[in-house]
């Protein structure tokens, strides 16, 4: 299980207009070196660092350290599932590592429409960084949140970090369309209230909507493609619901 402290004001991104010419980049939301530097600066702000110490329960015992090699995390795009876009994933967040007294955490930073980077979440553990260590140089890290499966995306190929299975993006699109095409936003499944905010059966992790139900094998499209438009000040407390991820 994973404990998560979330201080988000969220809004779903509208469906992007399709282009008649697909770009070479397999994802939406390329992260530049300048973006990474801004994400690092936001994550290492003094108030965030203090919160990391409180979050990990090490205040007064060990000084928290925030910073290091950040990881851009992409999540499966519903437009890719439907076949409306060739982009397999959308940028979800850039994770910045944090440690305190031997405990580890991931500080999630997001880019607002104005281009500013801000902290959206602090999550216990180093899952993003462990998975990033399994992908080759130049590959992108993609998560399929419905199954909590992580992938390495390289050009037109995608490889599961769990099974090692490799396939083309076209083959993967056919697979995810079979699994989720009838569960996309606007579908009967969505209108019935089943599509968003449910927990992954493999992790028990609750989506930011706060309506997670452990063991529900549903497709939480509501957590995909979100941007923080107004983030409250980082809460200096550890009383938030605690979940741990593996």
Order of alpha helices (4+ residues) and beta strands (2+ residues): beta-beta-beta-alpha-alpha-beta-beta-alpha-beta-beta-beta-alpha-beta-beta-beta-beta-alpha-alpha-beta
